[in-house]
Amino acid sequence: MENKKNLKKITVVIPCYNEEKGIGKVIEGIPKGKLKELGYAVEVLVIDNNCSDKTSKVARKLGAKVIFEPNPGKGNAIRTGFRNISKDTDFVVMLDGDNTYKAYEIPRLIEPLDSGFCDVIIGSRLEGKTNGHSMSLSHRLANWFFTFFVRKFYFANVTDTCTGYFAWKRKAIVGLNGYIKSQGFAIEAEMITKMAKLGYKIYSVPITYDQRKGNSKSKLNPLKDGIKITLMLIRNLTWKPGK
C-alpha cells in the first residue's frame, strides 16, 4: 500500500457565495481515487464568502475544510484561500463552486505542471467544450477581446482570460501572494497579467464549461465587470513586482 507521505499534495481551493446546489457536485467530482493512483493526495478548501445558505454545511459533510471570509467579493475569497494553503502543498487547483467547471478534469491541468512543462495552467473554455447556453455571446465576445489583449501586450500564451479554473505550482502562488488586490471578478485578469509580469510560464488546456447549478444567471455583470477588467488590463501594463 502506498505511503501517503510519498504522495504529492494537491490543494483544491473553491471560493463560494451561496453555492449549496453546486458545491456538493464539485467536491464529489474530484477524482480522488484516480489522483491517488497517479501519486497525489487531495485537500479541499472551501472559502465561505459570507454565504447565507447551506454551502458550508454541505462542504463539511463531504470532508472539505471550510474557511470563512466575511468581506464580500471573489477576490477576497481567493486571497483567503491562498493564505490557508498548507506548506506541504505541491500544486494548487482553483475552480468555482457552481459546478460549471468539472472537477474530474483536474488531472488534465496537473500533468503539465508535474512534468515541468510550465508553472501555471489555465482551463480554457474558448478552446474547450461549452455545453448548452453556459456562455452568452456577450461574455464570449468580451473574453475574446480580453484574451487578444493579454496575448498581444503581455505575451502570455493563454486562450481564456476570464476563466475561473486554474492550476499552479505552489511556488507560483507564493510569488503571486501579496500582489493581487482586486475584490471582484477582475481578479482572474489581474492574476494572469501579474503572473506574466512575474515571468511564470503560463499555458492553457481545453476544459468543459457547463450551465450553472442554482441561480441560472452568472454573477458577473457584463458592463460593470467588463469595464473593471479592461481598466485592470491597461493599468497592469506598467506594473512591476514590488509596486
Sequence and secondary structure as in RCSB ss.txt:
>XXXX:A:sequence
MENKKNLKKITVVIPCYNEEKGIGKVIEGIPKGKLKELGYAVEVLVIDNNCSDKTSKVARKLGAKVIFEPNPGKG
NAIRTGFRNISKDTDFVVMLDGDNTYKAYEIPRLIEPLDSGFCDVIIGSRLEGKTNGHSMSLSHRLANWFFTFFV
RKFYFANVTDTCTGYFAWKRKAIVGLNGYIKSQGFAIEAEMITKMAKLGYKIYSVPITYDQRKGNSKSKLNPLKD
GIKITLMLIRNLTWKPGK
>XXXX:A:secstr
   GGGSEEEEEEEEESS TTTHHHHHHHS HHHHHHHTEEEEEEEEE S SSSHHHHHHHTT EEEE  S SHH
HHHHHHHHT  TT  EEEE  TTSSB GGGHHHHHHHHHTTS SEEEEEEEEEEE TTSS HHHHHHHHHHHHHH
HHHS    S TT   EEEEHHHHHHHTTT    STTHHHHHHHHHHHTT  EEEEEEEE   SSSSS S  HHHH
HHHHHHHHHHGGG  TT 
